[in-house]
């Protein structure tokens, strides 16, 4: 079984990595860099998986009581919890930002489709509506 101190240090390292990743994700959302946002989402899931696995290993460790009894370990555990709480808040904010961006995109897309439909709509010989995107733009006078 891995040493308790090593597991706690690994957990702290992953918590800090997640914090940095969320900060980078925020910048990518602000800059609307979709490929970076997608990459960060995948990396975030990997780190969260590692955090969960390490948490399970810590919970099952034979010396788990040392996490609260030893001041140095208790301090590291408190730091990890604080970082994770900050990460949860940053992730919530990033999620809300992405939802607002998606709503804005949907509204713009709907407006564009409505506008396109009104401008280029005409009727064919059978009386059916027909959309022409070049209506009136290809005249040669």
The 8 nearest C-alpha neighbors of each residue, nearest first, counted from 0:
[[1, 2, 60, 61, 3, 56, 59, 6],
 [2, 0, 3, 6, 5, 60, 4, 56],
 [1, 3, 5, 4, 6, 0, 60, 7],
 [2, 4, 6, 5, 7, 1, 62, 57],
 [3, 5, 7, 6, 2, 8, 72, 9],
 [6, 4, 8, 2, 3, 7, 9, 1],
 [5, 7, 9, 3, 8, 4, 10, 2],
 [6, 8, 10, 4, 9, 5, 11, 3],
 [7, 9, 11, 5, 10, 6, 4, 12],
 [10, 8, 12, 6, 7, 11, 5, 13],
 [9, 11, 7, 13, 8, 12, 6, 14],
 [10, 12, 8, 14, 9, 13, 79, 7],
 [11, 13, 9, 15, 10, 14, 8, 16],
 [14, 12, 16, 10, 15, 11, 17, 9],
 [13, 15, 11, 17, 16, 12, 10, 83],
 [14, 16, 18, 12, 17, 13, 11, 19],
 [17, 15, 13, 19, 18, 14, 20, 12],
 [18, 16, 20, 14, 15, 19, 13, 21],
 [17, 19, 15, 21, 16, 20, 86, 14],
 [18, 20, 22, 16, 17, 21, 15, 23],
 [21, 19, 17, 23, 22, 18, 24, 16],
 [22, 20, 24, 18, 23, 19, 17, 25],
 [21, 23, 19, 25, 20, 24, 18, 26],
 [22, 24, 20, 26, 25, 21, 27, 19],
 [25, 23, 21, 27, 26, 22, 36, 39],
 [26, 24, 28, 22, 23, 27, 93, 21],
 [25, 27, 29, 23, 24, 28, 30, 22],
 [28, 26, 24, 30, 32, 29, 25, 31],
 [29, 27, 31, 25, 30, 26, 24, 32],
 [28, 30, 26, 27, 31, 25, 32, 96],
 [29, 31, 27, 28, 32, 26, 25, 33],
 [32, 30, 28, 29, 33, 27, 36, 26],
 [33, 31, 27, 35, 30, 34, 36, 28],
 [32, 34, 36, 35, 31, 37, 27, 28],
 [33, 35, 37, 36, 32, 38, 39, 27],
 [34, 36, 38, 37, 33, 32, 39, 27],
 [37, 35, 33, 39, 34, 38, 27, 24],
 [36, 38, 40, 34, 35, 39, 33, 41],
 [39, 37, 35, 41, 40, 36, 34, 42],
 [38, 40, 42, 36, 41, 37, 43, 35],
 [39, 41, 43, 37, 38, 42, 36, 44],
 [42, 40, 44, 38, 43, 39, 45, 37],
 [43, 41, 39, 45, 44, 40, 38, 46],
 [42, 44, 40, 46, 41, 45, 39, 47],
 [43, 45, 47, 41, 42, 46, 48, 40],
 [46, 44, 42, 48, 43, 47, 49, 41],
 [45, 47, 49, 43, 48, 44, 50, 42],
 [48, 46, 50, 44, 49, 45, 43, 51],
 [47, 49, 45, 51, 46, 50, 44, 52],
 [50, 48, 46, 52, 47, 51, 53, 45],
 [49, 51, 47, 53, 48, 52, 54, 10],
 [50, 52, 54, 48, 49, 53, 47, 55],
 [53, 51, 49, 55, 54, 50, 48, 56],
 [52, 54, 56, 50, 55, 51, 57, 49],
 [53, 55, 51, 57, 52, 56, 50, 58],
 [56, 54, 58, 52, 57, 53, 51, 59],
 [55, 57, 53, 59, 54, 58, 60, 52],
 [56, 58, 54, 60, 55, 59, 53, 63],
 [57, 59, 55, 56, 60, 54, 63, 53],
 [60, 58, 56, 57, 55, 61, 63, 62],
 [61, 59, 57, 63, 62, 58, 56, 3],
 [60, 62, 63, 59, 64, 58, 57, 0],
 [63, 61, 60, 64, 65, 3, 66, 59],
 [62, 64, 60, 65, 61, 66, 58, 57],
 [65, 63, 66, 62, 67, 68, 61, 69],
 [64, 66, 68, 63, 67, 69, 62, 72],
 [67, 65, 73, 72, 64, 63, 68, 69],
 [66, 68, 73, 65, 69, 64, 72, 70],
 [69, 67, 65, 66, 64, 70, 73, 72],
 [68, 70, 65, 72, 71, 67, 73, 66],
 [69, 71, 73, 72, 74, 68, 67, 66],
 [72, 70, 74, 73, 69, 75, 66, 76],
 [73, 71, 75, 66, 74, 69, 70, 76],
 [74, 72, 70, 76, 67, 66, 75, 71],
 [73, 75, 77, 71, 72, 76, 70, 78],
 [76, 74, 78, 72, 77, 73, 79, 71],
 [75, 77, 73, 79, 78, 74, 72, 80],
 [78, 76, 74, 80, 75, 79, 73, 81],
 [77, 79, 75, 81, 76, 80, 82, 74],
 [80, 78, 76, 82, 81, 77, 11, 83],
 [81, 79, 83, 77, 78, 82, 84, 76],
 [82, 80, 78, 84, 79, 83, 77, 85],
 [81, 83, 85, 79, 84, 80, 86, 78],
 [82, 84, 86, 80, 85, 81, 79, 87],
 [85, 83, 87, 81, 86, 82, 80, 88],
 [86, 84, 82, 88, 83, 87, 89, 81],
 [87, 85, 83, 89, 84, 88, 18, 90],
 [88, 86, 90, 84, 85, 89, 83, 91],
 [87, 89, 91, 85, 86, 90, 92, 84],
 [90, 88, 86, 92, 91, 87, 93, 85],
 [89, 91, 93, 87, 88, 92, 86, 94],
 [92, 90, 94, 88, 89, 93, 87, 95],
 [91, 93, 89, 95, 94, 90, 96, 88],
 [94, 92, 90, 96, 95, 91, 25, 89],
 [95, 93, 91, 97, 92, 96, 90, 98],
 [94, 96, 98, 92, 97, 93, 99, 91],
 [97, 95, 93, 99, 94, 98, 100, 92],
 [96, 98, 100, 94, 95, 99, 101, 93],
 [97, 99, 95, 101, 100, 96, 102, 94],
 [100, 98, 102, 96, 101, 97, 103, 95],
 [99, 101, 97, 103, 98, 102, 104, 96],
 [100, 102, 98, 104, 99, 103, 97, 105],
 [103, 101, 105, 99, 104, 100, 106, 98],
 [104, 102, 100, 106, 101, 105, 107, 99],
 [103, 105, 101, 107, 102, 106, 108, 100],
 [106, 104, 108, 102, 103, 107, 109, 101],
 [107, 105, 109, 103, 108, 104, 102, 110],
 [108, 106, 110, 104, 109, 105, 111, 103],
 [107, 109, 105, 111, 106, 110, 104, 112],
 [110, 108, 112, 106, 111, 107, 105, 113],
 [111, 109, 107, 113, 108, 112, 114, 106],
 [110, 112, 114, 108, 109, 113, 115, 107],
 [111, 113, 115, 109, 114, 110, 116, 108],
 [114, 112, 116, 110, 115, 111, 109, 117],
 [113, 115, 111, 117, 116, 112, 110, 118],
 [116, 114, 112, 118, 113, 117, 111, 119],
 [115, 117, 113, 114, 118, 119, 120, 112],
 [118, 116, 114, 115, 120, 119, 113, 130],
 [117, 119, 115, 116, 120, 114, 132, 134],
 [118, 120, 131, 130, 132, 134, 116, 117],
 [121, 119, 130, 117, 129, 116, 118, 131],
 [120, 122, 129, 128, 130, 119, 123, 131],
 [123, 121, 128, 129, 127, 126, 124, 120],
 [122, 124, 126, 125, 127, 129, 128, 121],
 [123, 125, 126, 122, 127, 128, 129, 121],
 [124, 126, 123, 127, 122, 128, 129, 121],
 [127, 125, 123, 122, 124, 128, 129, 121],
 [128, 126, 122, 125, 123, 129, 124, 121],
 [129, 127, 122, 121, 123, 120, 126, 130],
 [128, 130, 121, 122, 120, 123, 127, 131],
 [131, 129, 120, 119, 121, 132, 116, 128],
 [132, 130, 119, 133, 134, 120, 129, 121],
 [131, 133, 119, 134, 130, 115, 118, 120],
 [134, 132, 136, 131, 135, 137, 119, 130],
 [135, 133, 131, 136, 132, 119, 137, 118],
 [136, 134, 137, 133, 138, 119, 132, 131],
 [137, 135, 133, 134, 138, 132, 139, 131],
 [136, 138, 135, 133, 139, 134, 140, 132],
 [139, 137, 136, 135, 140, 134, 133, 132],
 [138, 140, 137, 136, 135, 134, 133, 132],
 [139, 138, 137, 136, 135, 134, 133, 132]]
